[in-house]
Amino acid sequence: MTAIEQTEAARPRGTRLPRRARRNQLLGAAQEVFVAQGYHAAAMDDIAERAGVSKPVLYQHFPGKLDLYLALLDQHCESLLQSVRTALASTTDNKLRVAATMDAYFAYVEDEGGAFRLVFESDLTNEAAVRERVDRVTLQCAEAICEVIAEDTGLPRDEAMLLAVGLGGYSQVVARYWLASSSTVPREKAVQLITSLAWRGIAGFPLHAAEGH
C-alpha cells in the first residue's frame, strides 16, 4: 500500500493508529499537498486537514514543514534509486538492461502520486538540504549505471561515469517530457524508442575481453 493509499484509508478523524502507520499517513497527505501546491504555497494546516488530524498531531511527528518535506524527499529518492538498481540487476543482456533502466524512470514519473515532482521539479532547490538530496540521488543512480558500464566495457571509471550521467539524465528528461506533453505514444513504445536511440550509442563501446551479450 502506498503512502497516499494509507492516507485515504486512515483519513477519518479520531482514528488511533500505530506511530509508523500515522507517520506514513501524514507523509501521504503531505505528498498530495506538496505535489499540488509546491512547497512554498503549502501550509501545515493544509496537510493536517488533508490527513484528517489536528495540527498538534502533525507536529508530534514532524517539527516543521521543511522536516516533513525532507522526510518525503528521502523516501522518494530511495524509491528511485532502488528502481534503477533493480532494473540494472534484472538481466545480464545489456540491451534489455538499458530498456529496463529507461522504463524505471518512466514508471517513476508515471506514478499517480506525482512524487517525481519533488525530486526533479522541486521549487525548493535553493534550500541546501534539498539540493544535497537531489544531487545525491542523481549521483547514486549514475554510479549504479557506471558500475555496469565500467565492468562491461573496461572503460576508466571517469569515462564510464560521464556515460552513466548522460544515460540517467536523458532518461528522466525524456520521461518527464513524455508525461507533461500528454503524449499519445504508449509507455512501452516510448521506452522502446528511447532505448533504441541510447543503445545505438552505448553499443558502440566494445565489451571488455570480447564478452558477448
Secondary structure, 3 states (H helix, E strand, C coil): CCHHHHHHHHCCCCCCCCHHHHHHHHHHHHHHHHHHHCCCCCCHHHHHHHHCCCHHHHHHHCCCHHHHHHHHHHHHHHHHHHHHHHHHHCCCCHHHHHHHHHHHHHHHHHCCCCCHHHHHCCCCCCCHHHHHHHHHHHHHHHHHHHHHHHHHHCCCHHHHHHHHHHHHHHHHHHHHHHHHCCCCCCHHHHHHHHHHHHHHHHCCCCCHHHCCC
